[in-house]
Amino acid sequence: MSAHPRSGDVTVVGGGAERTASVAAGLAALRDDVDVVLVHDAARCLAPASLFDRLVEAVREGADAVVPGLPVADTIKVVDATGAVVGTPDRSTLRAVQTPQAFRRSVLVAAHASGADATDDAGLVERVGGRVLVIDGDDLAFKVTTAADLERADRILGP
């Protein structure tokens, strides 16, 4: 059972052509009393409720934006347009970021109003100078986007 109350009210909002437009439509449909917003995608369908709870708790404790992330196990190379390696970042500082992502509503609204573009909402907050906190992610919050991912999810869910 979640430590945070959930409303029984559901409003279905049509998505946009891009992720940013979909989130903006969701933000516009929120009740005025909502102060913590979670952005999640269906591709991470096995993310456990405890992950959502930890994100909401971090925002309620004062963070403006919080994302789950897992340490990167592989060595990462930065390459140029020709494929030549131009750098190797220290992997101890890298995280593979997941959803859901949690935000103080006012911060996310301001980030969307800026007109900036990013691959995720935390990136929008970063681009407008916001501080994004990373908490421990969860192995179950993997993206189901390939046949191998679907097989993994099927193994986890069982018969």
C-alpha positions in Angstrom: 0.0 0.0 0.0 1.3 3.4 -0.9 2.2 6.0 1.8 0.7 8.7 -0.4 -3.0 9.2 -1.0 -4.2 8.8 -4.5 -7.3 10.4 -6.0 -9.9 8.3 -7.7 -10.5 11.0 -10.3 -9.1 10.3 -13.7 -9.0 12.7 -16.6 -7.9 11.3 -20.0 -6.0 13.8 -22.1 -5.0 13.4 -25.7 -1.3 13.2 -26.3 0.7 15.5 -28.6 2.9 14.8 -31.5 6.0 14.9 -29.2 6.5 14.0 -25.6 6.8 17.6 -24.5 3.3 18.4 -26.0 1.8 15.4 -24.3 3.2 16.4 -20.9 2.1 20.0 -21.5 -1.5 18.8 -22.2 -1.4 16.8 -18.9 -0.2 19.8 -17.0 -3.0 21.9 -18.4 -5.5 19.4 -17.2 -4.3 19.2 -13.5 -6.5 20.4 -10.7 -5.2 23.5 -9.0 -4.4 21.7 -5.7 -1.9 19.3 -7.3 1.6 20.3 -6.3 3.7 17.2 -7.2 3.7 15.9 -10.8 5.0 12.6 -11.9 5.8 12.0 -15.6 6.0 8.3 -16.6 5.9 6.4 -19.8 4.2 3.1 -20.5 7.4 1.5 -21.8 8.6 1.2 -18.1 5.5 -0.8 -17.2 7.1 -2.8 -14.4 8.3 0.2 -12.3 7.3 -0.7 -8.7 4.9 1.5 -6.6 7.7 1.9 -4.1 9.7 3.9 -6.7 6.9 6.3 -7.3 6.6 6.7 -3.5 10.3 7.5 -3.1 10.1 10.1 -5.8 7.1 11.9 -4.4 8.7 11.8 -0.9 11.8 13.5 -2.3 9.8 16.3 -3.9 7.7 16.8 -0.7 11.0 17.0 1.2 12.0 20.0 -0.9 13.5 18.9 -4.2 12.3 20.6 -7.3 12.9 17.7 -9.6 13.8 14.1 -8.9 14.7 11.2 -11.3 15.6 7.6 -10.6 18.9 6.4 -12.0 21.0 3.3 -12.1 24.8 3.3 -12.1 26.3 2.7 -15.6 28.2 -0.6 -15.7 29.7 -0.2 -19.2 32.5 2.1 -20.2 31.0 5.0 -22.2 32.8 6.7 -25.1 32.0 10.1 -26.5 32.5 10.1 -30.3 32.5 12.7 -33.0 30.6 12.6 -36.3 33.3 10.3 -37.9 33.1 7.8 -35.0 36.5 8.8 -33.5 36.6 8.7 -29.7 36.9 12.2 -28.3 36.5 11.3 -24.6 35.8 8.7 -21.9 33.7 10.1 -19.0 34.3 8.7 -15.5 31.5 6.1 -15.3 31.2 6.6 -11.5 29.6 9.9 -12.3 27.1 8.5 -14.8 23.6 7.3 -14.3 21.1 5.7 -16.7 18.0 7.7 -15.9 14.5 6.1 -15.8 10.9 7.2 -15.4 8.8 8.0 -13.5 10.2 11.4 -12.9 8.8 13.7 -10.2 8.6 17.5 -10.2 7.3 20.4 -8.1 4.5 21.5 -10.4 5.6 25.1 -10.6 9.1 24.1 -11.7 7.8 21.8 -14.4 5.3 24.4 -15.7 8.1 27.0 -15.9 10.3 24.6 -17.7 7.6 23.8 -20.3 6.8 27.5 -20.7 10.4 28.3 -21.6 10.1 26.7 -25.0 13.3 24.6 -24.4 13.5 21.1 -25.9 14.9 18.0 -24.3 14.6 14.2 -24.4 12.9 14.1 -21.0 11.3 16.6 -18.6 14.3 16.5 -16.3 16.3 17.8 -19.2 13.9 20.7 -19.6 14.3 21.6 -16.0 18.1 21.4 -16.4 18.0 23.7 -19.5 16.2 26.4 -17.5 18.8 26.2 -14.7 16.8 24.0 -12.4 18.5 21.4 -10.1 17.6 17.8 -10.6 18.2 15.2 -7.9 19.0 11.6 -8.8 17.8 8.9 -6.4 18.4 5.1 -6.7 16.5 3.7 -9.6 15.0 0.2 -9.8 16.0 -2.7 -12.1 12.3 -3.4 -12.7 11.9 0.0 -14.3 13.6 -1.1 -17.5 12.2 0.0 -20.9 10.2 -2.6 -22.8 11.0 -1.6 -26.4 12.5 -4.7 -28.0 11.5 -8.3 -28.4 14.2 -9.2 -25.8 12.8 -6.7 -23.4 9.3 -8.2 -23.8 10.7 -11.7 -23.1 12.5 -10.4 -20.0 9.2 -8.8 -18.8 7.4 -12.1 -19.5 9.9 -14.0 -17.5 9.5 -11.6 -14.6 5.7 -11.7 -14.6 5.7 -15.5 -14.9 2.8 -17.6 -16.2 
